[in-house]
Amino acid sequence: MYIHIGDREVISDKKCLGIFNASSLKMSPENSWITGSLGPLVKTVALLEDNTVLGSRVSPFTVIKRTSLNNEKDLVWRRK
């Protein structure tokens, strides 16, 4: 199955390690290897198994809804 993350980017769900909120990743300096190449409008970060980092302007919650994960226990949602 494939996931459309926005900006004409489609990724394989088998090669995707995670879909993350970019603003959450930017809070920690340890994530600078991921967020260093992201533009200011990026909202979603997709990390692939070959350490490829893709950014998108689409909300991460919208991208996650586009996946084939139908079981709630497979998802981790955290909000303060």
N, C-alpha and C positions, 0 to 999 in steps of 0.2 A: 504494500500500500504506500501511497505517497502523500505528503503533507504540503499544502500550498501555504508558505509562510508570508506571502505578500511580495510586492516589488518584483513580480515575475520569477520568483524563486520557488522551486519545488524540490523537496528532499525526500529521501527514502526513510520510512519509519524504522526500518531495520538498521540503518546506519546512524540514526539520531540518538545521541546519549541523553539529551535534555533540551527543554525549551525553558528559558529563563526570562525574568523581568529585568531589563537592562538597568533601570534605576536602582534596583536592589543590588545588582552586581557592582555598580559604581560606588557603593557605600564602603566597600572594603578595598584597601590598597593591594591586598593579596590577589585580587582579580584583575590587576592591571594588564596582565598578558591577554586577557579576554577583551577588556573594554578599551584598551589603548587605541585600537584601530576603528572604533565605532564613532559615527557622526553624532551630532547633538540631537537629531530627530529620531534616533533608533529607540524603539520601545521593547523589542523582542530580540533575544539572542538565542540562536540554535547552535548547539555544540555537537559536531559529528564525531564519529569514532576515530577519524584520522586527524583529530585536533583542528579541523576546519571550523572557523567561527563565522557564522552568517548573521547579519543584522537585518531587521525589518522594522518598518514604521507602523505595522499592525500590532494591536494590543496582544500580549502573550495569552490572555484569557481567550481571545478570539481564535488564535492559532491552535491552542489546546483543544478547543471545541471541534476543530476540523480533523482531529486525529480519530483513529478507530478505537480509542480507549473508551469503552462504555462502562467499565466497572469503576466505581468511585474509589476503591481501595488502591487502584493503580496510580492515582493522582495525588499529589501533595500540594495543598493550597495553604498558604500562610499569609495572613494579613494581620496587622496590628489594629 
